[in-house]
Amino acid sequence: MVSGRILSLLAAAMLISEAAGFALNLPAMHSLRAPAKDGALALTSCNREPASGFPRRSFLKGLLVSGAAVLGSRNAEAELPQGRSVPLGQRERGRGPQGVNRPELLPEGEKVNVIDLEKMLTTGQAKKMDKLLASLEKDTGIKFRVLCQRYPQTPGLAIKDYWGVDDNSIVMVVDRGNSKSGTSNILNFNVGSAVELNLPPVFWTRLRNYFGTTYYVKDNGEDVAIVNAVDTVVGCLRQGFCTDVPKEMKEVSKGVF
């Protein structure tokens, strides 16, 4: 497929050259026409002097606009984060099902740092994790929150106000998925821009690919995957900077001490 950027640059150059009163100094160049019967793009020779009556300027303007449109759509795709995270804004809605907003699924009473809608953790594990995250926020100012769900049974947008999600927040979403086979990776993260200074995007990718895979969960259990992922993030935040899962956490996950 011919790149939209190349089409845009070519069309812009040809328009500029005509405005200046001279043609590109190419003996013969090729332009695209309708696809051939076999689906491949066909080429047609385009000499310096266009055929009589050919609306060259209109064609070039159309080419320029279409090339820009291709670039725009690709850039929009590139801005979308990977994996399913809490639908916190408009761009999330473009990645799949419409964003959910169900505040009735939030726990009543005093706010908690861990919401386990699917009972993936024991009561003791959830309470211990809640205290760990409260201590982290007190010491570092970073709000780390955990939501265990099975999409679309999720508070969704309501999480943003409940936890006061901002640039200094991390929301870890543990999602079983809505199919019988579950998901290929249960861990998803929505990371504030301020936190990325300490834990860049590559860290989150490696963390997901280590603790969140189907193989790891099958061998160790959902609760162990969640606990080890949380401990890794907390440890790295206290350490100050990480780009990968620390060796000691990999050893702990394998039962090596």
Salt bridges, closest charged atoms under 4 A:
GLU18 OE2 - ARG56 NE 3.27
GLU18 OE1 - ARG57 NH2 3.22
GLU92 OE1 - ARG95 NH1 2.01
GLU104 OE2 - ARG102 NE 2.98
GLU118 OE1 - ARG150 NE 3.62
GLU118 OE1 - ARG176 NH1 3.09
GLU137 OE1 - ARG145 NH2 2.70
ASP139 OD2 - ARG238 NH2 2.97
ASP166 OD2 - LYS143 NZ 3.27
ASP175 OD2 - ARG84 NH1 3.37
GLU222 OE1 - ARG176 NH2 2.67
ASP244 OD2 - LYS250 NZ 3.65
